[in-house]
């Protein structure tokens, strides 16, 4: 069983930054890929970024150059650094590990 707990969401002005964290419990965190997804209000959930066990990263075109995913295997944590935030980044952000999902953290970008 794996549990994922996201944190770091909140209200930020356009152009601002936030860092999301996802703390994972479980024995195999270090050996598998982790992902961030988001679900904007009234829209479908969408993939944002992922990071492999070898720390190779991929990100959606909509966030490329602004968001950075990273991981700390010793702390069983994956991060999403979000810079130059835009109102369209407003969403609930979810951490994903295989079939496991966190409960999400809300990010609101508004002036």
C-alpha positions as CSV (number, residue, x, y, z in Angstrom):
1,X,0.0,0.0,0.0
2,X,1.2,3.5,-0.9
3,X,-0.1,6.8,0.6
4,X,0.6,10.1,-1.1
5,X,0.0,13.4,0.7
6,X,0.3,16.7,-1.3
7,X,1.0,20.1,0.3
8,X,2.1,23.6,-0.7
9,X,-0.9,24.8,-2.5
10,X,-2.5,28.2,-2.0
11,X,-3.4,31.6,-3.5
12,X,-0.7,33.3,-5.5
13,X,-0.7,36.3,-7.8
14,X,0.0,36.0,-11.5
15,X,3.8,35.8,-12.1
16,X,4.3,34.3,-8.6
17,X,5.8,31.0,-7.5
18,X,4.8,28.0,-5.4
19,X,6.5,24.7,-4.6
20,X,4.3,21.7,-4.2
21,X,5.4,18.6,-2.2
22,X,4.2,15.1,-2.3
23,X,5.2,12.9,0.6
24,X,5.0,9.2,-0.2
25,X,5.0,6.1,2.1
26,X,5.9,2.7,0.8
27,X,8.8,0.5,0.1
28,X,9.4,1.0,-3.6
29,X,9.3,4.8,-4.0
30,X,12.9,5.0,-5.1
31,X,12.5,2.6,-7.9
32,X,9.5,4.0,-9.9
33,X,8.3,7.0,-11.7
34,X,6.2,9.7,-10.0
35,X,3.9,12.1,-11.7
36,X,1.9,15.3,-11.1
37,X,-1.5,15.9,-12.6
38,X,-3.9,18.8,-12.3
39,X,-7.6,19.3,-12.7
40,X,-8.8,22.9,-13.5
41,X,-12.3,23.9,-12.4
42,X,-14.9,22.2,-14.7
43,X,-12.3,20.4,-16.8
44,X,-10.7,17.0,-17.1
45,X,-7.7,15.9,-15.1
46,X,-4.5,16.4,-17.1
47,X,-0.9,15.3,-16.9
48,X,1.6,18.0,-15.9
49,X,5.0,16.3,-15.4
50,X,6.8,13.1,-14.4
51,X,10.1,12.0,-13.1
52,X,11.7,8.5,-13.5
53,X,13.7,6.7,-10.9
54,X,16.8,7.9,-12.9
55,X,15.5,11.4,-12.5
56,X,14.7,11.9,-16.2
57,X,11.9,14.4,-16.4
58,X,9.1,15.2,-18.8
59,X,6.6,18.0,-18.7
60,X,3.5,19.2,-20.6
61,X,4.0,21.9,-23.2
62,X,1.8,24.2,-21.3
63,X,4.2,24.3,-18.3
64,X,7.5,23.7,-20.0
65,X,10.1,26.2,-18.9
66,X,8.0,27.3,-15.9
67,X,7.5,24.1,-13.8
68,X,10.2,21.8,-12.6
69,X,9.7,18.4,-11.1
70,X,12.3,16.9,-8.8
71,X,12.5,14.1,-6.2
72,X,14.3,13.4,-3.0
73,X,14.4,9.6,-2.5
74,X,15.8,9.8,1.0
75,X,12.8,11.9,2.0
76,X,10.3,9.9,-0.1
77,X,9.2,13.2,-1.6
78,X,8.5,14.6,-5.0
79,X,8.3,18.3,-5.7
80,X,6.8,20.6,-8.3
81,X,8.4,24.0,-8.5
82,X,6.0,26.3,-10.3
83,X,7.2,29.7,-11.5
84,X,5.7,32.4,-13.6
85,X,2.2,31.2,-12.6
86,X,-0.7,32.1,-14.8
87,X,-4.5,32.2,-14.0
88,X,-4.9,29.2,-16.3
89,X,-2.7,27.2,-13.9
90,X,-5.5,27.3,-11.3
91,X,-6.3,23.7,-10.5
92,X,-6.3,21.0,-7.9
93,X,-2.8,19.4,-8.3
94,X,-2.5,15.6,-7.7
95,X,0.5,13.4,-7.1
96,X,0.4,10.0,-8.8
97,X,2.4,6.8,-8.3
98,X,1.1,3.9,-10.4
99,X,-2.5,3.3,-9.3
100,X,-2.2,5.5,-6.3
101,X,-3.3,9.1,-6.1
102,X,-3.1,11.7,-3.4
103,X,-6.1,13.8,-2.4
104,X,-4.8,16.9,-4.1
105,X,-3.8,20.4,-3.2
106,X,-5.5,23.5,-4.6
107,X,-3.5,26.2,-6.4
108,X,-5.3,29.4,-7.2
109,X,-3.6,32.0,-9.4
110,X,-5.5,35.3,-9.2
111,X,-4.9,39.0,-8.5
